[in-house]
Amino acid sequence: MSDGGELAEVLRRIFERPRSEVAPSEILGVLGTSNNDGNTAALARAVFAPLPNAALVNLNDLAIAPYDYLNRHDNDDFLPLAEKLAAAKTIVFASPVYWYAMSAQMKLFFDRLTDLTGAHKQLGKALAGKSVFLIATGGSPLPPASFEPPFSETARYFSMRWGGMLYQPGDKPVDAGAAKDFSNRIAGGIREASVRAA
């Protein structure tokens, strides 16, 4: 099969899947990883466990096609997820460090945020004022300097408030104390937003 034929087959499989439903939540997490039961997923679940009205969406469960300049992918799962992000007060991204950067699943999702700067600009504007956090794991004691900026700068671009990152080395068990502290930090962002809105 040619390269074009392989791409067509991948896209056909994506669009044959039924569209997934993502319930609205006050806190919406987006997990992008190649291991649904890996370190990043475990850390994200530990952070989300005590949070009320929070949902963690796994990008592996959604059919999201690559960015297309002609916007030919409006029928995949990206726009419904973007609508849930716009409805949430807080957004939490979770990705392992793969080759000094976010996972391929997360990068594909971030590339599709471009849809919110053109054809769906009003949806992009609805992200303004939301709090954004990041959960990550990796093979080094500290994340590479290149890892956090795509998340924090994307938040800045959409006029969202950057809340910071929780990073843990993947060769260690989940630090329950650090996860709880980060949960409290996320919940504190919700309380601050509610006070500002009152």
FENQUI-V722467 format. One record per residue. N is the residue number from 1. RES is the residue in one small letter. OMEGA is omega in whole degrees, -180 to 180 (999 if undefined). Layout:
n=N res=RES omega=OMEGA
n=N res=RES omega=OMEGA
//
This chain:
n=1 res=m omega=180
n=2 res=s omega=177
n=3 res=d omega=178
n=4 res=g omega=178
n=5 res=g omega=178
n=6 res=e omega=178
n=7 res=l omega=179
n=8 res=a omega=180
n=9 res=e omega=177
n=10 res=v omega=-180
n=11 res=l omega=178
n=12 res=r omega=180
n=13 res=r omega=179
n=14 res=i omega=-173
n=15 res=f omega=175
n=16 res=e omega=179
n=17 res=r omega=176
n=18 res=p omega=179
n=19 res=r omega=-180
n=20 res=s omega=177
n=21 res=e omega=177
n=22 res=v omega=-178
n=23 res=a omega=178
n=24 res=p omega=-180
n=25 res=s omega=176
n=26 res=e omega=177
n=27 res=i omega=-179
n=28 res=l omega=177
n=29 res=g omega=177
n=30 res=v omega=-178
n=31 res=l omega=176
n=32 res=g omega=-177
n=33 res=t omega=176
n=34 res=s omega=-179
n=35 res=n omega=-178
n=36 res=n omega=180
n=37 res=d omega=-176
n=38 res=g omega=-175
n=39 res=n omega=-178
n=40 res=t omega=178
n=41 res=a omega=-180
n=42 res=a omega=179
n=43 res=l omega=179
n=44 res=a omega=179
n=45 res=r omega=179
n=46 res=a omega=178
n=47 res=v omega=-175
n=48 res=f omega=-174
n=49 res=a omega=-178
n=50 res=p omega=-175
n=51 res=l omega=177
n=52 res=p omega=177
n=53 res=n omega=180
n=54 res=a omega=178
n=55 res=a omega=178
n=56 res=l omega=-178
n=57 res=v omega=178
n=58 res=n omega=-179
n=59 res=l omega=178
n=60 res=n omega=180
n=61 res=d omega=-177
n=62 res=l omega=175
n=63 res=a omega=-180
n=64 res=i omega=-178
n=65 res=a omega=178
n=66 res=p omega=178
n=67 res=y omega=-178
n=68 res=d omega=-178
n=69 res=y omega=-179
n=70 res=l omega=179
n=71 res=n omega=-179
n=72 res=r omega=-175
n=73 res=h omega=-179
n=74 res=d omega=-177
n=75 res=n omega=176
n=76 res=d omega=-174
n=77 res=d omega=-176
n=78 res=f omega=-176
n=79 res=l omega=175
n=80 res=p omega=177
n=81 res=l omega=179
n=82 res=a omega=177
n=83 res=e omega=177
n=84 res=k omega=176
n=85 res=l omega=-180
n=86 res=a omega=-179
n=87 res=a omega=-179
n=88 res=a omega=174
n=89 res=k omega=-176
n=90 res=t omega=179
n=91 res=i omega=179
n=92 res=v omega=176
n=93 res=f omega=178
n=94 res=a omega=-179
n=95 res=s omega=169
n=96 res=p omega=173
n=97 res=v omega=176
n=98 res=y omega=179
n=99 res=w omega=174
n=100 res=y omega=-175
n=101 res=a omega=177
n=102 res=m omega=180
n=103 res=s omega=179
n=104 res=a omega=179
n=105 res=q omega=-179
n=106 res=m omega=180
n=107 res=k omega=178
n=108 res=l omega=178
n=109 res=f omega=180
n=110 res=f omega=176
n=111 res=d omega=-180
n=112 res=r omega=174
n=113 res=l omega=176
n=114 res=t omega=177
n=115 res=d omega=-177
n=116 res=l omega=177
n=117 res=t omega=-177
n=118 res=g omega=-174
n=119 res=a omega=-178
n=120 res=h omega=-175
n=121 res=k omega=-180
n=122 res=q omega=177
n=123 res=l omega=176
n=124 res=g omega=179
n=125 res=k omega=-180
n=126 res=a omega=178
n=127 res=l omega=-177
n=128 res=a omega=176
n=129 res=g omega=180
n=130 res=k omega=176
n=131 res=s omega=-178
n=132 res=v omega=179
n=133 res=f omega=-179
n=134 res=l omega=174
n=135 res=i omega=-178
n=136 res=a omega=171
n=137 res=t omega=180
n=138 res=g omega=-176
n=139 res=g omega=-178
n=140 res=s omega=178
n=141 res=p omega=179
n=142 res=l omega=178
n=143 res=p omega=176
n=144 res=p omega=-179
n=145 res=a omega=-177
n=146 res=s omega=-170
n=147 res=f omega=-173
n=148 res=e omega=-174
n=149 res=p omega=178
n=150 res=p omega=178
n=151 res=f omega=-177
n=152 res=s omega=180
n=153 res=e omega=175
n=154 res=t omega=176
n=155 res=a omega=179
n=156 res=r omega=-179
n=157 res=y omega=-179
n=158 res=f omega=179
n=159 res=s omega=174
n=160 res=m omega=-178
n=161 res=r omega=-179
n=162 res=w omega=-177
n=163 res=g omega=177
n=164 res=g omega=-173
n=165 res=m omega=167
n=166 res=l omega=-180
n=167 res=y omega=175
n=168 res=q omega=174
n=169 res=p omega=-176
n=170 res=g omega=-179
n=171 res=d omega=180
n=172 res=k omega=176
n=173 res=p omega=179
n=174 res=v omega=176
n=175 res=d omega=-175
n=176 res=a omega=179
n=177 res=g omega=179
n=178 res=a omega=179
n=179 res=a omega=179
n=180 res=k omega=178
n=181 res=d omega=-180
n=182 res=f omega=174
n=183 res=s omega=179
n=184 res=n omega=179
n=185 res=r omega=178
n=186 res=i omega=179
n=187 res=a omega=177
n=188 res=g omega=177
n=189 res=g omega=178
n=190 res=i omega=-180
n=191 res=r omega=178
n=192 res=e omega=179
n=193 res=a omega=180
n=194 res=s omega=178
n=195 res=v omega=179
n=196 res=r omega=-177
n=197 res=a omega=-176
n=198 res=a omega=999
//
